[in-house]
Amino acid sequence: MLGYVTGGERGQADLVLAEVAAELRRAGLLVAGVVQVNEEFDPDRPCHMDLHVLTGAEVIRISQSLGSLAKGCRLDPAGLARAVGLVEHALEGGADLLIVNKFGRQEAEGRGFRPVIGQALASGIPVLTAVNTGYQAAFDEFAEGFGVALTCSRDAVLQFCMSQAKGLR
């Protein structure tokens, strides 16, 4: 099953996924994947984006500092690739659930965590991610009707995960 969070305020999905991941781990589930934590440091500049790897203590910065006048994409592809590799490796040991911080531009274009999501689903591991409206069409095409939309609410997302987690079936 492929659950995805939509809606909410800026950054709310990141917080919900992180809270749910922590709750599932406290419940004894083996949760693989990453959650995003944004570090605000200057109200006039974009935040730092870090991925916390759920099966270890790794924190990987996936944003680049392009300067105060930059308008382009700040994603650091090398940082993202490193996180993807760590999650792929973690999945080799099995998991009850995979959480991916978002299905974004990289995934819409066939890169990023997209292959890992497919690998997990093919192995029967349920997946949780977040999708913003700009990538909804690409996600829908990828999901082929198997995506389950979830409101950006801790309780709704936790209920979905607990009902789907491989370790509870």
Secondary structure by P-SEA (a helix, b strand, c coil): cbbbbcccccaaaaaaaaaaaaaaaaaccccbbbbbbbbbccccbbbbbbbbcccccbbbbcccccccccccccccaaaaaaaaaaaaaaacccccbbbbccccccccccccaaaaaaaaaaacbbbbbcccccaaaaaaaaacccbbbbcccaaaaaaaaaacccccc
